[in-house]
Amino acid sequence: MCDQCLGRLFSKQLHLSSNKFLGKKLKKNYISKSKCYVCKDLFCNLDHFLKLMLDLSSNYEFQTYGVGIIIKPSIVDRDDFIRSKYKLKGIDSIKTDIAKELIKLFTKKTQKTLDSFDPEITFTVNLKDESCQLHSKSITIFGKYVKSERGYAQKQTLVTIVLVQDVEFVIFMVFLNLKV
Ligand SMILES: [Zn+2]
């Protein structure tokens, strides 16, 4: 098993935050030549996915982001097998751990904030086919006419626009509410 996967199995009980560091300690610096049984050395490749996230988001202005992970079912199966075989409860799943690692790396690079509930942009990182998608939340802009002369109608305008690509905006809905 790799340092990251081994450490993850015990870090919660020991209240430690670095799975990799703990895994290394537990292995007493023993270096295995074979691939990790659980993740097949996926954690060594996270920089590639970080780069995809950085490239994709470089043209967006945002403060908050979320991350979703897609991995091969066989990895989830092996992770479940190890956890049930050794009756390990309350530990992070491999999917959660991959997301945590990517969030750590992305936040460090960009200083953006993770928001799992209502992020401005969401990455879907697909480790199966080594791709990444970005979805941006619709942006709502409120505009208001100011009544400058008597006799003119005062209008309240609500325009919702959706960010389609880097610079392309599409008017999604225009709603006029007349008030005299
Ligand atoms: Zn591993």
Boltz pocket constraint, residues with backbone or C-beta under 6 A from the ligand:
constraints:
  - pocket:
      binder: B
      contacts: [[A, 1], [A, 2], [A, 3], [A, 4], [A, 5], [A, 6], [A, 36], [A, 37], [A, 38], [A, 39], [A, 40], [A, 41], [A, 42], [A, 43]]
      max_distance: 6.0
